[in-house]
Amino acid sequence: MSEERKAPNRRARAECHSNRDAYFECLTNKNEDRAACAELFEKFEATCMPSWVKHFVRQREWNREKAARVTFVPTDDEAKA
């Protein structure tokens, strides 16, 4: 049975966010090479609640996909039509 975790206090949240940011920065700098950032992921996972890790990873993936989409910008002629 897994160990029950208490809600984090301000210091624990700050540590979680710091480790999350370091891990995501590593992924960006290492061209998404998870193996190269494994140590940082372990810190991220150890300091954040499991539901937070899942949320932050999904949020990052969603934001990356959203940024990669091509946005339609109508030309002046199309806007007048």
C-alpha positions as CSV (number, residue, x, y, z in Angstrom):
1,M,0.0,0.0,0.0
2,S,1.4,3.4,-0.9
3,E,2.2,6.0,1.7
4,E,-0.4,8.7,2.2
5,R,1.0,12.2,1.5
6,K,-0.2,15.4,3.3
7,A,-0.9,18.5,1.4
8,P,2.3,20.5,0.8
9,N,3.1,23.7,2.7
10,R,4.5,26.8,1.0
11,R,8.1,25.7,1.2
12,A,7.2,22.2,-0.2
13,R,5.2,23.8,-3.1
14,A,8.1,26.1,-3.9
15,E,10.5,23.2,-3.9
16,C,8.1,21.2,-6.2
17,H,7.8,24.2,-8.6
18,S,11.6,24.7,-8.7
19,N,12.3,21.1,-9.5
20,R,9.5,21.1,-12.1
21,D,11.0,24.1,-13.8
22,A,14.5,22.6,-13.7
23,Y,13.2,19.4,-15.3
24,F,11.2,21.1,-18.0
25,E,14.1,23.5,-18.8
26,C,16.4,20.4,-19.1
27,L,13.9,18.8,-21.5
28,T,13.8,22.0,-23.6
29,N,17.6,22.3,-23.7
30,K,18.2,18.6,-24.4
31,N,15.7,18.4,-27.2
32,E,13.2,16.4,-25.1
33,D,15.8,13.7,-24.2
34,R,14.2,12.3,-21.1
35,A,17.1,10.0,-20.4
36,A,19.4,13.0,-20.2
37,C,17.1,14.6,-17.6
38,A,16.3,11.5,-15.6
39,E,18.0,12.8,-12.4
40,L,16.0,16.0,-12.5
41,F,12.8,14.1,-13.1
42,E,13.5,12.0,-10.0
43,K,13.8,15.2,-8.0
44,F,10.6,16.6,-9.5
45,E,8.8,13.3,-8.8
46,A,10.1,13.1,-5.2
47,T,9.1,16.6,-4.3
48,C,5.7,16.9,-5.9
49,M,2.5,15.0,-5.3
50,P,1.9,12.4,-7.9
51,S,-1.3,14.1,-9.1
52,W,0.7,17.3,-9.6
53,V,3.4,15.6,-11.6
54,K,0.8,14.1,-13.9
55,H,-0.9,17.5,-14.2
56,F,2.3,19.5,-14.9
57,V,3.5,17.0,-17.5
58,R,0.1,17.0,-19.3
59,Q,-0.1,20.8,-19.1
60,R,3.4,21.1,-20.7
61,E,2.5,18.7,-23.4
62,W,-0.8,20.6,-24.1
63,N,1.0,23.9,-24.2
64,R,3.7,22.6,-26.6
65,E,1.1,21.1,-28.9
66,K,-0.9,24.4,-28.8
67,A,2.2,26.4,-29.7
68,A,3.1,24.1,-32.5
69,R,-0.3,24.5,-34.3
70,V,-0.4,26.8,-37.2
71,T,-2.7,29.8,-36.6
72,F,-4.9,31.1,-39.4
73,V,-4.5,34.8,-40.0
74,P,-6.7,36.1,-42.8
75,T,-5.2,38.4,-45.4
76,D,-6.8,41.8,-45.9
77,D,-8.8,40.4,-48.9
78,E,-10.1,37.5,-46.8
79,A,-11.0,39.7,-43.9
80,K,-13.2,41.9,-46.2
81,A,-15.1,39.0,-47.7
